[in-house]
Amino acid sequence: MNRLFLDYPGSRLPSAVSLTLAHSRRIRGAQIFLRLGLFVLIIAVVISASVARAGDVKIQVVMSTGPDDDPITTFAADTPKIFALFKTKGVQDGDKLRGVWIAEDVGDAAPKETKIDEKSIKADGDTDDGVFSLSKPTNGWPVGKYRLEIYVGDELTKTVKFTIKGGKSHDASED
């Protein structure tokens, strides 16, 4: 079609000028297409880097009744404080670690999936002695199932489940 237009005797522009304009339009279109492609590529790289970063973070968690106590996952209703002791690998300076305590199912004491508490800390790189803790409610822990979710940034990285059973905790001083 351009050839017919270029060869048409009533054309106002010489054939070479018309050809140059058509060629420059194609080049501009190609440049826009390349810029858009480069932009999409950069966005894809940034997204995949952040996804790979989140997948590189590892957290090991043990639950206990104190920093020096043995790991357990079942606690008595009168346990004064529950500790989640954790180690991280792949956490960088400035990363935000967030612990969210959730009552999964505690009967009539609260609706299922009730958030109990949340705490955030700023990481100074990896740690071998991270701690999230939760103190006993005034009337004791409602019997049921609970979990702690640990996030790095907004990415859920670790979930630890534990149970509260009825009865009293064992105190070594009672022996």
C-alpha positions as CSV (number, residue, x, y, z in Angstrom):
1,M,0.0,0.0,0.0
2,N,2.8,2.4,0.8
3,R,4.3,1.7,-2.6
4,L,1.1,2.7,-4.3
5,F,1.0,5.8,-2.3
6,L,4.6,6.7,-3.0
7,D,4.1,6.2,-6.7
8,Y,0.8,8.0,-6.9
9,P,1.3,11.0,-9.2
10,G,-0.8,13.4,-7.1
11,S,1.4,12.9,-4.0
12,R,2.6,16.1,-2.4
13,L,5.8,14.6,-1.0
14,P,8.6,13.2,-3.1
15,S,8.8,9.4,-2.9
16,A,12.1,9.4,-0.8
17,V,10.6,11.7,1.8
18,S,7.4,9.6,2.1
19,L,9.6,6.5,2.5
20,T,11.7,8.2,5.2
21,L,8.5,9.1,7.2
22,A,7.1,5.6,6.9
23,H,10.5,4.1,8.0
24,S,10.8,6.5,11.0
25,R,7.3,5.5,12.1
26,R,8.3,1.9,12.1
27,I,11.5,2.7,14.0
28,R,9.5,4.7,16.7
29,G,7.1,1.8,17.1
30,A,9.9,-0.6,17.5
31,Q,11.6,1.6,20.1
32,I,8.4,1.9,22.1
33,F,7.9,-1.8,21.9
34,L,11.5,-2.4,23.1
35,R,11.2,0.1,26.0
36,L,8.0,-1.5,27.1
37,G,9.6,-5.0,26.9
38,L,12.6,-3.8,28.9
39,F,10.3,-2.3,31.6
40,V,8.3,-5.6,31.9
41,L,11.6,-7.5,32.1
42,I,12.9,-5.3,35.0
43,I,9.6,-5.7,36.9
44,A,9.8,-9.5,36.5
45,V,13.4,-9.6,37.7
46,V,12.5,-7.5,40.8
47,I,9.5,-9.7,41.6
48,S,11.4,-12.9,41.2
49,A,14.3,-11.6,43.3
50,S,11.9,-10.8,46.2
51,V,10.2,-14.1,45.9
52,A,13.5,-16.0,45.9
53,R,14.7,-13.9,48.8
54,A,11.6,-14.8,50.9
55,G,12.1,-18.4,50.0
56,D,15.7,-18.3,51.2
57,V,14.8,-17.4,54.8
58,K,14.6,-20.3,57.2
59,I,13.3,-20.2,60.8
60,Q,13.6,-22.9,63.4
61,V,11.2,-22.6,66.3
62,V,10.8,-24.5,69.6
63,M,8.1,-23.8,72.2
64,S,8.8,-23.9,75.9
65,T,7.9,-22.5,79.3
66,G,11.2,-20.6,79.6
67,P,14.4,-19.8,77.7
68,D,16.3,-22.6,79.4
69,D,13.5,-25.2,79.6
70,D,13.0,-28.2,77.4
71,P,10.9,-27.8,74.2
72,I,7.3,-28.8,74.5
73,T,4.1,-28.3,72.5
74,T,1.5,-29.0,75.2
75,F,1.1,-26.5,78.1
76,A,-1.0,-26.5,81.3
77,A,-3.7,-23.8,81.6
78,D,-1.7,-22.2,84.5
79,T,1.6,-21.8,82.6
80,P,2.8,-18.3,83.4
81,K,4.4,-17.6,80.1
82,I,4.8,-19.4,76.8
83,F,8.0,-18.8,74.8
84,A,8.8,-19.3,71.2
85,L,12.6,-19.5,70.8
86,F,13.8,-19.2,67.3
87,K,16.9,-19.3,65.1
88,T,17.0,-17.6,61.6
89,K,19.0,-18.2,58.5
90,G,18.9,-15.8,55.6
91,V,17.5,-12.8,57.5
92,Q,19.2,-9.5,56.7
93,D,19.8,-6.4,58.7
94,G,16.6,-4.3,58.8
95,D,14.2,-7.2,58.0
96,K,11.0,-7.0,60.1
97,L,10.1,-10.2,62.0
98,R,6.5,-10.4,63.2
99,G,5.1,-13.0,65.6
100,V,1.3,-13.4,65.6
101,W,-0.3,-15.5,68.3
102,I,-3.6,-17.0,67.3
103,A,-6.2,-19.0,69.2
104,E,-7.3,-21.6,66.6
105,D,-10.1,-23.3,68.6
106,V,-10.6,-22.5,72.3
107,G,-14.3,-23.5,72.5
108,D,-16.6,-20.8,73.9
109,A,-13.7,-18.7,75.3
110,A,-13.3,-16.9,71.9
111,P,-14.3,-17.3,68.3
112,K,-12.2,-19.6,66.1
113,E,-9.0,-18.0,64.6
114,T,-8.9,-15.1,67.1
115,K,-5.7,-13.1,67.1
116,I,-4.4,-12.8,70.6
117,D,-1.4,-10.6,70.2
118,E,1.3,-9.5,67.8
119,K,4.8,-8.3,68.1
120,S,7.3,-7.0,65.6
121,I,11.1,-6.8,65.9
122,K,13.7,-5.4,63.6
123,A,16.4,-8.0,62.7
124,D,20.1,-7.3,62.9
125,G,20.9,-10.2,60.6
126,D,20.6,-13.8,61.6
127,T,20.0,-14.8,65.2
128,D,20.4,-17.9,67.3
129,D,18.4,-16.4,70.3
130,G,15.2,-14.8,69.0
131,V,12.2,-14.9,71.3
132,F,8.5,-14.2,71.1
133,S,6.6,-14.7,74.3
134,L,3.0,-14.5,75.6
135,S,2.0,-14.1,79.2
136,K,-0.9,-16.1,80.7
137,P,-4.3,-14.3,80.7
138,T,-5.7,-13.2,84.1
139,N,-8.0,-16.2,84.3
140,G,-5.5,-18.7,82.8
141,W,-5.2,-20.1,79.4
142,P,-8.4,-21.3,77.8
143,V,-8.0,-25.0,76.9
144,G,-7.6,-25.5,73.2
145,K,-5.5,-25.3,70.1
146,Y,-3.2,-22.3,69.3
147,R,-0.5,-21.3,66.8
148,L,2.2,-18.8,66.4
149,E,2.8,-17.4,62.9
150,I,6.2,-15.8,62.1
151,Y,6.5,-13.4,59.2
152,V,9.5,-12.0,57.6
153,G,8.3,-8.7,56.1
154,D,4.8,-9.7,54.9
155,E,5.7,-13.3,54.0
156,L,4.5,-16.0,56.3
157,T,7.7,-18.0,57.0
158,K,6.9,-20.4,59.8
159,T,3.8,-21.7,61.7
160,V,4.1,-23.5,65.0
161,K,1.1,-25.2,66.6
162,F,0.7,-25.8,70.3
163,T,-2.0,-27.0,72.7
164,I,-3.2,-25.9,76.1
165,K,-4.6,-28.7,78.3
166,G,-6.5,-28.5,81.6
167,G,-4.6,-29.0,84.9
168,K,-1.7,-27.5,86.6
169,S,1.9,-27.1,85.4
170,H,4.5,-29.2,87.1
171,D,6.9,-27.2,89.3
172,A,10.2,-28.8,90.1
173,S,10.1,-27.1,93.6
174,E,7.1,-29.2,94.5
175,D,9.2,-32.4,94.3
